[in-house]
């Protein structure tokens, strides 16, 4: 599909392209982003160029991954958020915020907007979030966006060739008052 642009009260969410390579490269130098996400470490300019010039456009083109740069109206990059399709009606969300703009609620705001888009435009029925145990900032973002933390999965995340325990959570269309694309029968136990 062609990339879409979403807006919130404070943000413009759009696909990044080659014109954003410098901003992505600069943001990904943050040790916190390299520590808690799967971006390469060290993060080289060629990584940013491949991300903005190939990975992001290819994901949109083949409907496998929908990546949004989170921008202030001024054009400043405040974060990155992606939705990766995992199966029929299932997707996983991932995100990071730039060091300079953390603590302003931008990533939670973007996660809520993109979740609504995924539920209504991509027929997603379960949006899953995972983060390494200890990544309290990511967990706080997920919880503010309405995700239910479901538990801890042992050795379920591979980051830089190391197996790690991770928290897992989900957001369903019904959590936001939206209908599901497929019927949902919750357990009664």
Residue, then its C-alpha position, 0 to 999 in steps of 0.5 A: x500500500x502507499x504510505x499514509x500520514x496521520x495527525x494527532x493534536x501535536x504530531x504528524x505521523x508519516x513514513x520516513x524517507x531518504x530526506x530523514x536519514x540524518x535525523x534518524x541517524x542522529x537519534x539512533x546514536x542514543x545509548x538508550x535506543x541502542x540498549x532497549x531496541x533491536x537497532x544495530x549497535x553501533x548504529x552506522x550511517x549505512x544503517x540509517x540509509x538502509x532503514x529510510x531508503x529500503x526497509x521502510x518503503x519496502x514494508x509499506x509496499x508489501x504490507x508487512x510493516x508500517x513505519x511512522x516517523x513521529x514529527x512535531x509540526x516544526x519538522x523535529x523528529x520525536x520518535x519512531x513507531x512501527x506496526x509489523x504484521x505477524x499473522x491474519x489480524x495480528x500485529x506487533x507494535x514497536x517504538x522509540x522516542x528521541x532523547x530530547x523529547x522523552x517525557x512529553x507523551x508523544x509516543x503514547x499519543x502516536x501509539x494510540x493513533x496508529x492503533x486506531x488506524x491499524x484496527x480500522x484500516x488494516x483489520x488488525x484484531x490484536x495489537x501486541x507489544x513486547x519489551x525486554x523486562x526492565x524497559x520501564x519507559x516502554x511499558x509506561x508508554x504501552x500502558x498509557x496507550x491502553x495496552x493490557x500487560x499480560x505477563x512475562x515470556x521467558x527467553x522470547x526476545x532476541x536482541x543482539x544475539x542474546x535471548x532475553x525475557x520480555x513483557x508482553x501486552x495487547x490492545x484489542x479494538x474493543x479496548x478502544x470501543x471499536x468493532x473487531x474484524x473477526x468475532x472474539x469470544x473471550x474466556x469465561x474462566 
